[in-house]
């Protein structure tokens, strides 16, 4: 049992782990909603040990500043002190989720790139309009009327080592656009990224790999 726990800890810490999708912000890529069976996803960390996140990567990250919320998106700890202590211990070996505000979004821009959204141009990175085939149909339809989904922003230059993220369900995603007044201007440091999403593993009817589609390549 001790060996199994050590192996689990090593896998969760250095390779990857399982997460739960609690909201609809990444639909249709990832399904999640209150009261439904949200997707269970798997992330890997290995590629970020030797490289940096790239545009189009779907990532799980910890909200880096207070503006992202102080409480986890789902209640992951018991109010009972003893049970909560056990849950904290199990989280170290990957048998319970960590007690932090983890979110899942898509990387749109990376360090030293300048991103903005203007009604006349839509979202641009380094003054080049991005192309996003993964967007939810509602977001695509709304963009025909308002290219910024009522949320013009920027321009901001993403700090080196950080990323700017947005949800595929653009109308229902409190992503980097909504945190641009904080000290990081809504960007996410690499240190707060928990992994790159590689697959949906549950429910079984939704099993699939998750592709990184680079919006900057058209």
Backbone as a chain_set.jsonl record, in Angstrom:
{"seq": "XXXXXXXXXXXXXXXXXXXXXXXXXXXXXXXXXXXXXXXXXXXXXXXXXXXXXXXXXXXXXXXXXXXXXXXXXXXXXXXXXXXXXXXXXXXXXXXXXXXXXXXXXXXXXXXXXXXXXXXXXXXXXXXXXXXXXXXXXXXXXXXXXXXXXXXXXXXXXXXXXXXXXXXXXXXXXXXXXXXXXXXXXXXXXXXXXXXXXXXXXXXXXXXXXXXXXXXXXX", "coords": {"N": [[0.83, -1.204, 0.0], [1.961, 1.232, 0.796], [3.923, 1.582, -1.178], [2.257, 1.82, -3.409], [0.949, 4.225, -2.803], [3.109, 6.008, -2.818], [3.88, 5.808, -5.503], [1.544, 6.78, -6.7], [1.587, 9.411, -5.735], [3.912, 10.362, -7.024], [3.186, 10.107, -9.719], [0.961, 11.86, -9.849], [2.192, 14.25, -9.185], [4.335, 14.637, -10.982], [3.644, 13.691, -13.512], [0.78, 13.622, -14.34], [-2.787, 14.247, -13.759], [-6.216, 13.62, -12.716], [-9.145, 15.609, -13.305], [-12.138, 17.533, -12.619], [-14.736, 18.913, -14.58], [-16.457, 21.732, -13.87], [-18.147, 23.68, -14.958], [-19.837, 25.394, -17.701], [-18.082, 26.78, -19.296], [-16.214, 25.93, -21.172], [-17.531, 24.637, -23.177], [-18.203, 23.718, -26.612], [-16.123, 21.936, -26.28], [-15.405, 20.852, -23.741], [-17.633, 19.446, -21.414], [-19.709, 20.695, -18.893], [-21.803, 21.433, -16.161], [-24.086, 22.759, -13.724], [-25.508, 20.322, -11.724], [-25.379, 18.342, -13.655], [-23.685, 15.536, -15.271], [-20.536, 16.252, -15.222], [-17.638, 16.484, -17.369], [-14.884, 14.302, -16.806], [-11.55, 14.93, -16.812], [-8.17, 14.449, -18.017], [-4.946, 15.568, -17.281], [-1.6, 16.295, -18.434], [1.776, 16.879, -17.375], [4.296, 16.727, -18.33], [5.171, 17.869, -20.8], [5.399, 20.527, -20.159], [7.505, 20.643, -18.457], [9.745, 20.685, -19.994], [9.195, 22.568, -21.87], [7.18, 25.424, -22.881], [3.742, 26.538, -22.383], [1.613, 26.603, -25.274], [-0.096, 28.575, -27.804], [-3.481, 27.697, -28.083], [-3.405, 25.433, -26.492], [-5.287, 23.593, -24.108], [-5.726, 24.186, -20.784], [-5.429, 23.367, -17.263], [-5.537, 25.404, -14.452], [-4.549, 27.188, -11.481], [-6.4, 29.789, -10.022], [-4.7, 32.775, -10.09], [-4.787, 35.202, -8.667], [-6.645, 37.213, -6.258], [-8.894, 38.124, -7.594], [-9.863, 36.088, -9.127], [-11.317, 34.603, -7.438], [-11.691, 33.327, -4.12], [-12.564, 30.952, -3.135], [-12.787, 27.417, -3.835], [-14.11, 26.172, -6.968], [-15.797, 24.074, -6.697], [-17.194, 22.37, -3.897], [-14.869, 20.82, -2.064], [-14.003, 19.873, 0.341], [-14.831, 18.495, 3.503], [-16.932, 19.723, 6.189], [-16.417, 18.603, 8.579], [-13.86, 18.306, 10.901], [-12.069, 16.118, 11.245], [-12.569, 14.449, 9.016], [-11.967, 16.285, 7.037], [-9.224, 16.598, 7.448], [-8.33, 14.044, 6.711], [-9.046, 14.106, 4.025], [-7.35, 16.137, 3.117], [-4.884, 14.859, 3.419], [-5.198, 12.735, 1.595], [-5.273, 14.175, -0.741], [-2.652, 14.691, -1.356], [-1.724, 12.417, -2.528], [-3.197, 12.207, -4.741], [-5.761, 11.144, -4.507], [-7.817, 12.715, -3.756], [-9.174, 15.845, -4.883], [-7.155, 18.868, -5.116], [-7.346, 21.513, -2.669], [-8.102, 24.121, -3.911], [-8.748, 26.923, -6.088], [-9.331, 25.797, -9.009], [-9.33, 26.077, -12.531], [-10.373, 25.674, -15.984], [-9.291, 26.529, -19.175], [-8.624, 27.871, -22.5], [-5.472, 28.541, -23.989], [-4.77, 31.587, -25.466], [-2.977, 33.626, -26.061], [0.558, 34.04, -25.602], [3.618, 34.625, -23.655], [5.027, 37.865, -24.178], [3.494, 38.459, -26.371], [1.048, 40.587, -27.887], [-2.261, 41.177, -27.156], [-5.628, 41.963, -28.013], [-9.064, 43.124, -28.2], [-11.252, 44.495, -30.438], [-14.283, 45.987, -31.551], [-14.367, 46.352, -34.331], [-12.43, 44.665, -35.334], [-12.331, 42.271, -33.936], [-10.849, 39.629, -31.954], [-7.409, 40.01, -31.767], [-4.001, 39.011, -32.122], [-0.865, 40.268, -31.799], [-1.655, 42.092, -33.736], [-2.853, 40.487, -35.646], [-5.7, 38.888, -36.805], [-7.347, 36.313, -35.04], [-8.381, 32.885, -35.598], [-11.015, 30.789, -34.719], [-12.143, 27.814, -34.648], [-13.17, 26.151, -32.699], [-15.049, 27.39, -31.101], [-18.118, 27.75, -29.223], [-21.368, 27.413, -30.726], [-23.191, 29.427, -30.055], [-21.508, 31.499, -29.325], [-20.223, 32.018, -31.746], [-22.375, 32.926, -33.302], [-23.159, 35.201, -31.876], [-20.9, 36.726, -32.188], [-21.117, 37.652, -34.755], [-22.666, 39.86, -34.514], [-21.438, 41.291, -32.502], [-18.18, 41.5, -32.223], [-16.596, 41.29, -30.004], [-18.053, 40.157, -28.006], [-19.411, 41.838, -26.208], [-17.323, 42.643, -24.617], [-14.89, 44.388, -25.072], [-11.308, 44.701, -25.007], [-7.924, 45.443, -23.917], [-5.188, 47.068, -25.779], [-2.998, 44.57, -24.363], [0.233, 43.519, -23.364], [1.355, 40.344, -22.938], [3.072, 39.221, -20.102], [6.394, 37.843, -20.093], [6.583, 34.36, -19.716], [4.01, 34.064, -18.852], [0.488, 33.413, -19.643], [-2.415, 34.198, -21.646], [-5.775, 33.53, -21.259], [-8.863, 32.132, -22.526], [-12.306, 31.088, -22.526], [-13.898, 28.514, -24.478], [-16.631, 28.685, -24.73], [-17.547, 31.452, -25.16], [-19.443, 33.345, -24.311], [-20.111, 32.643, -21.762], [-17.974, 32.62, -19.929], [-15.829, 33.467, -17.442], [-13.088, 34.575, -17.94], [-9.648, 35.504, -18.706], [-10.302, 38.028, -19.666], [-11.946, 39.205, -17.789], [-10.427, 39.885, -15.653], [-8.6, 41.867, -15.897], [-7.979, 44.069, -14.443], [-6.505, 43.313, -12.31], [-3.285, 42.687, -10.675], [-1.844, 41.143, -12.459], [-2.994, 41.584, -14.843], [-4.932, 39.817, -15.726], [-3.541, 37.668, -16.743], [-1.941, 34.391, -16.646], [0.518, 32.986, -14.665], [3.127, 30.635, -15.474], [3.797, 29.028, -13.319], [1.416, 28.601, -12.004], [0.01, 26.897, -13.563], [-1.496, 23.799, -13.815], [-1.485, 21.688, -15.553], [-1.661, 20.299, -18.916], [-4.557, 19.671, -20.732], [-5.4, 16.52, -21.947], [-7.242, 14.515, -22.502], [-10.698, 13.452, -22.355], [-12.08, 11.365, -20.005], [-14.341, 10.421, -18.769], [-17.881, 11.019, -18.771], [-18.126, 7.695, -20.243], [-19.301, 7.761, -22.74], [-18.44, 10.119, -23.757], [-15.763, 9.889, -24.153], [-12.702, 11.004, -25.377], [-9.85, 12.387, -27.083], [-8.308, 15.569, -26.389], [-7.76, 18.217, -28.409], [-5.129, 20.516, -29.163], [-5.723, 23.401, -30.64], [-4.373, 25.811, -32.529], [-5.187, 29.116, -32.473], [-3.888, 31.163, -33.697], [-2.891, 30.39, -36.104], [-4.709, 30.412, -38.067]], "CA": [[0.0, 0.0, 0.0], [2.857, 2.385, 0.845], [4.521, 1.716, -2.513], [1.213, 2.316, -4.303], [0.728, 5.631, -2.486], [4.269, 6.763, -3.297], [3.777, 5.851, -6.963], [0.446, 7.685, -7.025], [2.071, 10.769, -5.489], [4.868, 10.717, -8.075], [2.442, 10.281, -10.967], [0.146, 13.065, -9.776], [3.051, 15.419, -9.063], [5.259, 14.84, -12.083], [3.131, 13.223, -14.803], [-0.53, 14.202, -14.622], [-3.819, 13.844, -12.832], [-7.601, 13.727, -13.151], [-9.862, 16.784, -12.83], [-13.571, 17.577, -12.894], [-15.151, 20.151, -15.236], [-17.635, 22.124, -13.109], [-18.966, 24.736, -15.567], [-20.047, 25.322, -19.151], [-17.249, 27.786, -19.944], [-15.403, 25.364, -22.252], [-18.346, 23.906, -24.152], [-18.523, 22.288, -26.637], [-14.932, 21.098, -26.121], [-15.565, 20.148, -22.475], [-18.996, 19.616, -20.916], [-19.85, 20.84, -17.449], [-22.905, 22.307, -15.772], [-24.602, 22.464, -12.4], [-26.508, 19.27, -11.68], [-25.208, 17.323, -14.692], [-22.448, 14.762, -15.171], [-19.467, 16.987, -15.881], [-16.531, 15.68, -17.878], [-13.656, 14.049, -16.054], [-10.472, 15.126, -17.772], [-6.821, 14.092, -17.576], [-3.902, 16.481, -17.728], [-0.209, 15.856, -18.332], [2.684, 17.964, -17.025], [5.637, 16.469, -18.845], [5.566, 18.789, -21.867], [5.705, 21.832, -19.594], [8.797, 20.582, -17.779], [10.786, 20.954, -20.975], [8.764, 23.628, -22.775], [6.179, 26.353, -22.375], [2.421, 26.419, -23.009], [1.521, 27.174, -26.614], [-1.446, 28.994, -28.162], [-4.369, 26.595, -28.417], [-3.418, 24.429, -25.416], [-6.323, 23.66, -23.081], [-4.968, 23.985, -19.554], [-5.988, 23.537, -15.922], [-4.668, 26.302, -13.697], [-5.056, 27.775, -10.244], [-6.619, 31.22, -10.103], [-3.47, 33.314, -9.503], [-5.003, 36.382, -7.828], [-7.911, 37.223, -5.539], [-10.017, 38.429, -8.483], [-10.38, 34.834, -9.668], [-12.118, 33.967, -6.403], [-10.934, 32.741, -3.022], [-13.096, 29.638, -2.819], [-12.786, 26.483, -4.956], [-15.338, 26.181, -7.76], [-16.67, 23.037, -6.162], [-16.874, 22.11, -2.498], [-14.038, 19.617, -2.089], [-13.613, 19.507, 1.69], [-15.903, 18.337, 4.48], [-16.931, 20.643, 7.327], [-15.936, 17.84, 9.718], [-12.411, 18.512, 11.016], [-11.337, 14.855, 11.055], [-12.701, 14.046, 7.606], [-11.23, 17.265, 6.229], [-7.811, 16.265, 7.57], [-8.094, 12.863, 5.881], [-9.119, 14.542, 2.63], [-6.125, 16.872, 2.81], [-3.832, 13.868, 3.247], [-5.424, 12.0, 0.35], [-5.006, 15.039, -1.899], [-1.224, 14.642, -1.671], [-1.448, 11.235, -3.357], [-4.072, 12.24, -5.895], [-7.038, 10.469, -4.292], [-8.771, 13.798, -3.568], [-8.713, 17.038, -5.593], [-6.539, 19.874, -4.25], [-8.272, 22.5, -2.127], [-7.764, 25.418, -4.498], [-9.672, 27.321, -7.147], [-8.795, 25.373, -10.294], [-10.18, 26.368, -13.672], [-9.881, 25.149, -17.252], [-9.498, 27.462, -20.282], [-7.712, 27.685, -23.636], [-4.444, 29.571, -24.161], [-4.947, 32.361, -26.698], [-1.722, 34.34, -26.315], [1.639, 33.66, -24.67], [4.509, 35.691, -23.243], [5.547, 38.872, -25.095], [2.543, 38.73, -27.442], [0.081, 41.632, -27.564], [-3.613, 40.738, -27.479], [-6.689, 42.926, -27.777], [-10.297, 42.883, -28.942], [-11.962, 45.695, -30.855], [-15.492, 45.609, -32.31], [-14.147, 46.354, -35.775], [-11.448, 43.657, -35.745], [-12.405, 41.051, -33.148], [-9.648, 39.347, -31.166], [-6.169, 39.96, -32.542], [-2.739, 38.802, -31.419], [0.154, 40.957, -32.597], [-2.394, 42.755, -34.825], [-3.367, 39.508, -36.607], [-6.967, 38.322, -36.348], [-7.275, 34.88, -34.789], [-9.46, 32.057, -36.135], [-11.349, 29.894, -33.622], [-13.173, 26.842, -35.042], [-13.65, 25.41, -31.534], [-16.006, 28.166, -30.322], [-19.507, 27.316, -29.151], [-22.193, 28.015, -31.78], [-23.773, 30.677, -29.568], [-20.462, 32.523, -29.379], [-20.02, 32.357, -33.159], [-23.518, 33.717, -33.757], [-23.125, 36.515, -31.235], [-19.756, 37.457, -32.734], [-21.53, 38.307, -36.002], [-23.234, 41.144, -34.116], [-20.478, 41.963, -31.617], [-16.971, 40.671, -32.336], [-15.937, 41.168, -28.701], [-19.003, 39.588, -27.044], [-19.672, 42.901, -25.231], [-16.18, 42.767, -23.699], [-13.637, 44.842, -25.684], [-10.219, 44.777, -24.035], [-6.557, 45.621, -24.385], [-4.175, 46.015, -25.909], [-2.047, 44.283, -23.298], [1.325, 42.624, -23.732], [1.443, 39.275, -21.945], [4.434, 39.125, -19.565], [7.151, 36.63, -20.407], [6.32, 33.293, -18.76], [2.577, 34.015, -18.561], [-0.405, 33.16, -20.775], [-3.736, 34.829, -21.623], [-6.684, 32.423, -21.517], [-10.284, 32.405, -22.754], [-13.126, 29.892, -22.633], [-14.482, 28.283, -25.803], [-18.01, 29.159, -24.654], [-17.127, 32.823, -24.872], [-20.508, 34.117, -23.664], [-20.307, 32.167, -20.389], [-16.65, 32.3, -19.408], [-15.162, 34.555, -16.716], [-11.679, 34.251, -18.199], [-8.691, 36.596, -18.531], [-10.929, 39.309, -19.995], [-12.652, 39.736, -16.633], [-9.482, 40.067, -14.556], [-7.529, 42.707, -16.413], [-7.668, 45.125, -13.486], [-5.645, 42.821, -11.233], [-1.866, 42.996, -10.853], [-1.303, 40.362, -13.572], [-3.808, 41.932, -16.011], [-5.69, 38.656, -16.173], [-2.688, 36.604, -17.285], [-1.669, 33.269, -15.746], [1.93, 32.555, -14.649], [3.348, 29.205, -15.713], [3.855, 28.334, -12.033], [0.055, 28.287, -11.568], [-0.605, 25.942, -14.497], [-1.46, 22.46, -13.245], [-1.262, 20.689, -16.591], [-2.304, 20.418, -20.224], [-5.629, 18.681, -20.883], [-5.126, 15.636, -23.079], [-8.347, 13.606, -22.822], [-11.89, 13.271, -21.518], [-12.119, 9.938, -19.697], [-15.665, 10.062, -18.247], [-18.519, 9.716, -18.98], [-17.524, 6.903, -21.308], [-19.875, 8.165, -24.022], [-17.755, 11.33, -24.196], [-14.321, 9.665, -24.186], [-12.046, 11.558, -26.556], [-8.675, 13.216, -26.838], [-8.561, 17.004, -26.483], [-6.753, 18.759, -29.319], [-4.662, 21.89, -29.053], [-5.925, 24.05, -31.927], [-3.746, 27.115, -32.435], [-6.015, 30.12, -33.151], [-3.045, 32.127, -34.39], [-2.456, 29.835, -37.385], [-5.809, 30.441, -39.031]], "C": [[0.87, 1.262, 0.0], [3.491, 2.646, -0.515], [3.506, 2.31, -3.493], [0.958, 3.804, -4.068], [1.877, 6.504, -2.981], [4.221, 6.896, -4.816], [2.685, 6.821, -7.404], [0.874, 9.136, -6.842], [3.003, 11.224, -6.612], [4.155, 10.97, -9.399], [1.66, 11.589, -10.97], [1.015, 14.321, -9.774], [3.838, 15.7, -10.332], [4.715, 14.443, -13.453], [1.794, 13.873, -15.133], [-1.562, 13.713, -13.625], [-5.2, 14.068, -13.44], [-8.24, 14.967, -12.528], [-11.337, 16.672, -13.225], [-13.913, 18.92, -13.523], [-16.463, 20.615, -14.606], [-18.564, 23.111, -13.813], [-19.015, 24.571, -17.082], [-19.095, 26.217, -19.935], [-16.411, 27.257, -21.097], [-16.216, 24.528, -23.235], [-18.165, 24.527, -25.537], [-17.311, 21.373, -26.458], [-15.025, 20.234, -24.877], [-16.942, 20.473, -21.911], [-18.991, 19.704, -19.401], [-21.001, 21.773, -17.14], [-23.426, 21.861, -14.412], [-25.679, 21.391, -12.487], [-26.373, 18.202, -12.741], [-23.92, 16.551, -14.441], [-21.365, 15.491, -15.948], [-18.362, 16.055, -16.342], [-15.452, 15.496, -16.821], [-12.524, 14.085, -17.064], [-9.137, 14.726, -17.157], [-5.846, 15.113, -18.148], [-2.538, 15.805, -17.64], [0.672, 17.073, -18.094], [4.02, 17.891, -17.751], [6.074, 17.505, -19.879], [5.918, 20.168, -21.337], [6.957, 21.817, -18.721], [9.917, 21.001, -18.728], [10.431, 22.085, -21.936], [7.695, 24.488, -22.131], [4.824, 26.089, -23.029], [2.399, 27.145, -24.345], [0.087, 27.616, -26.896], [-2.28, 27.794, -28.612], [-4.405, 25.502, -27.38], [-4.616, 24.665, -24.498], [-5.653, 23.292, -21.764], [-5.864, 24.053, -18.316], [-5.012, 24.4, -15.14], [-5.35, 26.75, -12.412], [-5.255, 29.265, -10.451], [-5.498, 31.958, -9.381], [-3.651, 34.512, -8.581], [-6.395, 36.313, -7.208], [-9.102, 37.448, -6.462], [-10.625, 37.175, -9.104], [-11.231, 34.095, -8.643], [-11.247, 33.295, -5.369], [-11.365, 31.327, -2.701], [-13.01, 28.725, -4.041], [-14.126, 26.492, -5.679], [-16.294, 25.081, -7.331], [-16.249, 22.756, -4.721], [-16.144, 20.774, -2.418], [-13.58, 19.186, -0.706], [-14.828, 19.459, 2.609], [-15.808, 19.414, 5.565], [-16.438, 19.947, 8.596], [-14.408, 17.9, 9.763], [-11.614, 17.245, 10.726], [-11.373, 14.426, 9.59], [-11.924, 14.994, 6.709], [-9.733, 16.985, 6.284], [-7.44, 15.06, 6.72], [-8.099, 13.255, 4.396], [-7.862, 15.307, 2.216], [-4.964, 15.9, 2.572], [-3.969, 13.115, 1.937], [-5.13, 12.85, -0.886], [-3.538, 14.988, -2.307], [-0.875, 13.442, -2.541], [-2.447, 11.116, -4.5], [-5.401, 11.549, -5.739], [-8.142, 11.447, -3.919], [-8.266, 15.011, -4.356], [-8.07, 18.027, -4.637], [-7.559, 20.919, -3.825], [-7.88, 23.889, -2.623], [-8.72, 25.693, -5.655], [-9.078, 27.0, -8.509], [-9.816, 25.602, -11.398], [-9.567, 25.759, -14.923], [-10.274, 26.111, -18.37], [-8.515, 27.125, -21.4], [-6.729, 28.858, -23.717], [-4.645, 30.259, -25.507], [-3.677, 33.114, -27.07], [-0.71, 33.968, -25.245], [2.561, 34.856, -24.435], [5.054, 36.534, -24.386], [4.671, 39.077, -26.328], [1.537, 39.782, -26.961], [-1.305, 41.216, -28.065], [-4.597, 41.855, -27.182], [-7.938, 42.484, -28.518], [-10.967, 44.226, -29.187], [-13.166, 45.292, -31.706], [-15.262, 45.518, -33.808], [-13.208, 45.251, -36.255], [-11.626, 42.308, -35.06], [-11.116, 40.86, -32.362], [-8.443, 39.261, -32.102], [-4.987, 39.707, -31.607], [-1.63, 39.322, -32.316], [-0.446, 41.506, -33.888], [-2.896, 41.797, -35.908], [-4.622, 38.867, -36.033], [-6.843, 36.816, -36.162], [-8.499, 34.183, -35.373], [-9.739, 30.945, -35.138], [-12.479, 28.919, -33.995], [-13.802, 26.111, -33.869], [-14.723, 26.146, -30.744], [-17.395, 27.535, -30.322], [-20.327, 28.058, -30.209], [-22.793, 29.342, -31.332], [-22.753, 31.812, -29.625], [-20.207, 32.959, -30.818], [-21.141, 33.252, -33.671], [-23.48, 35.12, -33.165], [-22.009, 37.371, -31.813], [-20.1, 38.148, -34.053], [-22.11, 39.683, -35.722], [-22.242, 41.974, -33.3], [-19.237, 41.097, -31.526], [-16.251, 40.483, -31.014], [-16.877, 40.634, -27.618], [-19.244, 40.548, -25.874], [-18.518, 43.106, -24.255], [-14.916, 43.172, -24.461], [-12.545, 44.937, -24.615], [-8.901, 45.052, -24.735], [-6.357, 46.93, -25.15], [-3.358, 45.822, -24.629], [-0.967, 43.346, -23.852], [1.501, 41.612, -22.612], [2.875, 39.194, -21.423], [5.098, 37.8, -19.954], [6.922, 35.58, -19.319], [4.864, 33.175, -18.36], [1.782, 33.69, -19.819], [-1.705, 33.924, -20.556], [-4.726, 33.772, -22.067], [-8.113, 32.913, -21.735], [-11.016, 31.078, -22.859], [-13.704, 29.745, -24.031], [-15.938, 28.731, -25.86], [-17.95, 30.63, -24.233], [-18.163, 33.662, -24.129], [-20.658, 33.776, -22.187], [-18.969, 31.78, -19.753], [-16.031, 33.529, -18.753], [-13.657, 34.322, -16.774], [-10.793, 35.482, -18.034], [-9.3, 37.968, -18.799], [-11.518, 39.996, -18.774], [-11.721, 40.03, -15.454], [-8.338, 41.0, -14.931], [-7.184, 43.878, -15.5], [-6.767, 44.635, -12.362], [-4.17, 43.032, -11.597], [-1.224, 42.243, -12.02], [-2.045, 40.639, -14.877], [-4.527, 40.711, -16.598], [-4.853, 37.517, -16.71], [-2.369, 35.571, -16.202], [-0.189, 32.915, -15.795], [2.05, 31.046, -14.854], [3.342, 28.417, -14.411], [2.469, 27.928, -11.534], [-0.664, 27.332, -12.511], [-0.41, 24.531, -13.953], [-1.282, 21.363, -14.289], [-2.016, 21.009, -17.868], [-3.332, 19.308, -20.365], [-5.373, 17.842, -22.126], [-6.308, 14.745, -23.443], [-9.513, 13.786, -21.862], [-12.004, 11.78, -21.259], [-13.467, 9.478, -19.133], [-16.592, 11.251, -18.428], [-17.983, 9.008, -20.226], [-18.066, 7.277, -22.686], [-19.187, 9.397, -24.598], [-16.243, 11.123, -24.297], [-13.741, 10.187, -25.489], [-10.756, 12.243, -26.145], [-9.062, 14.674, -27.013], [-7.429, 17.628, -27.281], [-6.378, 20.183, -28.936], [-4.751, 22.515, -30.436], [-5.436, 25.49, -31.83], [-4.556, 28.162, -33.183], [-5.194, 31.127, -33.944], [-2.585, 31.637, -35.77], [-3.573, 29.807, -38.417], [-6.475, 29.108, -39.204]], "O": [[0.571, 2.234, -0.694], [3.585, 3.792, -0.954], [3.837, 3.18, -4.298], [0.772, 4.56, -5.022], [1.657, 7.6, -3.497], [4.489, 7.969, -5.356], [2.864, 7.586, -8.352], [0.572, 9.991, -7.675], [2.889, 12.351, -7.095], [4.473, 11.92, -10.115], [1.681, 12.336, -11.948], [0.608, 15.352, -10.311], [3.996, 16.856, -10.724], [5.29, 14.836, -14.468], [1.694, 14.606, -16.117], [-1.272, 12.885, -12.761], [-5.335, 14.627, -14.529], [-7.935, 15.337, -11.394], [-11.722, 15.838, -14.044], [-13.44, 19.957, -13.06], [-17.488, 19.958, -14.785], [-19.665, 23.363, -13.324], [-18.329, 23.727, -17.659], [-19.285, 26.396, -21.138], [-15.939, 28.039, -21.922], [-15.646, 23.791, -24.04], [-17.989, 25.741, -25.64], [-17.46, 20.151, -26.483], [-14.762, 19.032, -24.928], [-17.37, 21.627, -21.924], [-18.358, 18.902, -18.715], [-21.155, 22.803, -17.795], [-23.225, 20.717, -14.005], [-26.647, 21.533, -13.235], [-27.151, 17.248, -12.755], [-23.161, 16.864, -13.524], [-21.276, 15.373, -17.17], [-18.168, 14.975, -15.784], [-15.147, 16.406, -16.051], [-12.54, 13.353, -18.054], [-8.991, 14.673, -15.936], [-5.907, 15.474, -19.324], [-2.347, 14.864, -16.869], [0.359, 18.171, -18.554], [4.778, 18.86, -17.786], [7.213, 17.971, -19.846], [6.656, 20.909, -21.986], [7.422, 22.873, -18.29], [10.91, 21.597, -18.311], [11.271, 22.515, -22.727], [7.349, 24.295, -20.965], [4.757, 25.488, -24.101], [3.068, 28.161, -24.529], [-0.849, 27.091, -26.293], [-1.833, 26.981, -29.422], [-5.341, 24.703, -27.37], [-4.923, 25.806, -24.153], [-5.077, 22.212, -21.638], [-6.909, 24.704, -18.319], [-3.804, 24.16, -15.16], [-6.573, 26.694, -12.285], [-4.379, 29.938, -10.995], [-5.348, 31.793, -8.171], [-2.759, 34.814, -7.788], [-7.214, 35.472, -7.577], [-10.209, 37.009, -6.152], [-11.77, 37.196, -9.555], [-11.81, 33.056, -8.961], [-10.188, 32.755, -5.693], [-10.622, 30.578, -2.066], [-13.145, 29.198, -5.17], [-15.159, 26.785, -5.077], [-17.494, 25.17, -7.59], [-15.076, 22.893, -4.374], [-16.731, 19.723, -2.675], [-12.832, 18.216, -0.59], [-15.737, 20.282, 2.501], [-14.73, 19.949, 5.823], [-16.083, 20.608, 9.572], [-13.742, 17.582, 8.778], [-10.596, 17.296, 10.037], [-10.347, 14.084, 9.003], [-11.297, 14.568, 5.738], [-9.043, 17.12, 5.273], [-6.385, 15.035, 6.088], [-7.265, 12.793, 3.618], [-7.369, 15.144, 1.1], [-4.166, 16.084, 1.653], [-2.98, 12.879, 1.244], [-4.783, 12.324, -1.943], [-3.21, 15.216, -3.471], [0.154, 13.444, -3.217], [-2.543, 10.074, -5.149], [-6.118, 11.372, -6.723], [-9.296, 11.042, -3.78], [-7.055, 15.192, -4.487], [-8.404, 18.031, -3.452], [-8.525, 21.179, -4.542], [-7.392, 24.722, -1.86], [-9.411, 24.793, -6.132], [-8.395, 27.835, -9.102], [-11.009, 25.355, -11.223], [-8.397, 25.375, -14.933], [-11.444, 26.47, -18.504], [-7.688, 26.223, -21.271], [-7.109, 30.015, -23.536], [-4.685, 29.609, -26.551], [-3.337, 33.227, -28.247], [-1.076, 33.622, -24.122], [2.322, 35.952, -24.943], [5.482, 36.014, -25.416], [5.066, 39.8, -27.243], [1.219, 39.852, -25.774], [-1.49, 40.938, -29.25], [-4.427, 42.604, -26.22], [-7.889, 41.586, -29.358], [-11.216, 44.992, -28.256], [-13.077, 44.353, -32.497], [-15.887, 44.703, -34.486], [-13.185, 44.932, -37.444], [-11.123, 41.299, -35.554], [-10.376, 41.817, -32.129], [-8.46, 38.534, -33.095], [-4.983, 40.139, -30.454], [-1.474, 38.874, -33.452], [0.141, 41.412, -34.966], [-3.319, 42.242, -36.975], [-4.611, 38.363, -34.91], [-6.301, 36.122, -37.022], [-9.528, 34.815, -35.613], [-8.821, 30.227, -34.741], [-13.642, 29.178, -33.687], [-14.864, 25.507, -34.022], [-15.265, 25.582, -29.794], [-17.798, 26.878, -31.282], [-20.017, 29.2, -30.548], [-22.898, 30.277, -32.125], [-23.1, 32.951, -29.936], [-19.999, 34.144, -31.078], [-20.89, 34.221, -34.387], [-23.735, 36.105, -33.858], [-22.143, 38.59, -31.919], [-19.448, 39.122, -34.43], [-22.06, 40.57, -36.574], [-22.212, 43.201, -33.399], [-19.234, 40.078, -30.835], [-15.387, 39.613, -30.901], [-16.532, 40.657, -26.437], [-19.278, 40.139, -24.713], [-18.709, 43.68, -23.182], [-13.96, 42.398, -24.506], [-12.834, 45.223, -23.453], [-8.771, 44.919, -25.952], [-7.237, 47.791, -25.169], [-3.066, 46.778, -23.911], [-1.237, 42.495, -24.7], [1.767, 41.983, -21.468], [3.808, 39.108, -22.221], [4.431, 36.778, -20.118], [7.054, 35.879, -18.132], [4.508, 32.273, -17.601], [2.325, 33.688, -20.924], [-2.056, 34.258, -19.424], [-4.556, 33.172, -23.129], [-8.522, 33.949, -21.213], [-10.427, 30.064, -23.234], [-13.972, 30.744, -24.699], [-16.427, 29.114, -26.923], [-18.264, 30.984, -23.097], [-17.804, 34.586, -23.399], [-21.268, 34.538, -21.437], [-18.857, 30.733, -19.115], [-15.742, 34.518, -19.427], [-13.036, 33.925, -15.789], [-11.149, 36.405, -17.302], [-8.862, 38.963, -18.222], [-11.586, 41.224, -18.72], [-12.189, 40.387, -14.372], [-7.25, 40.933, -14.359], [-6.215, 44.597, -15.745], [-6.307, 45.433, -11.545], [-3.853, 43.497, -12.692], [-0.177, 42.655, -12.519], [-1.767, 40.01, -15.898], [-4.7, 40.6, -17.811], [-5.403, 36.487, -17.099], [-2.506, 35.838, -15.008], [0.319, 32.575, -16.863], [1.172, 30.283, -14.45], [2.926, 27.258, -14.394], [2.353, 27.007, -10.725], [-1.824, 26.993, -12.281], [0.715, 24.12, -13.666], [-0.962, 20.227, -13.942], [-2.891, 21.874, -17.895], [-3.021, 18.138, -20.144], [-5.157, 18.372, -23.216], [-6.383, 14.261, -24.573], [-9.344, 14.21, -20.719], [-12.023, 10.998, -22.209], [-13.712, 8.276, -19.03], [-16.158, 12.391, -18.261], [-17.457, 9.643, -21.14], [-17.369, 7.125, -23.689], [-19.328, 9.691, -25.785], [-15.509, 12.089, -24.506], [-14.223, 9.856, -26.572], [-10.592, 12.633, -24.989], [-10.032, 14.983, -27.705], [-6.269, 17.571, -26.871], [-7.207, 20.951, -28.448], [-3.946, 22.2, -31.312], [-6.03, 26.3, -31.118], [-4.618, 28.116, -34.412], [-5.736, 31.863, -34.768], [-1.96, 32.389, -36.518], [-3.414, 29.251, -39.504], [-7.418, 28.986, -39.986]]}, "num_chains": 1, "name": "protein.A"}
